[in-house]
């Protein structure tokens, strides 16, 4: 019998934050809200990638099927991440794959947001993150600063 390895603390923390946000969005009376929406890519977003499907963390389908709100949850602690810009770019690319599917292929409006737990304390880093994502029309939300 194989021994079970414990998940790293960072992964456990990320899963807990994920669940916290998804539970906050949950509304059993509104079927347009959901968590873990599977998306099959109708074309490879980038011919160099292998990914053909994904899961949106939290979504809201607009009632008239004209659009969607997409929320990607990231438990990133920006004060502890060494390569901030490269990780930020990875978050953007992941979210934009979903946006492309709705916006260009399904001709739907899309509101895209990234949800992080806390604002970083480093001088200017909040503005850098928000400006970078703003260039891609991605809203940044700081959950505990609401």
Beta strands, then each sheet from edge to edge (+ up, - down):
strand 1: 33-40
strand 2: 53-61
strand 3: 67-73
strand 4: 109-116
strand 5: 138-142
sheet 1: 1+ 2- 3+ 4+ 5+
end
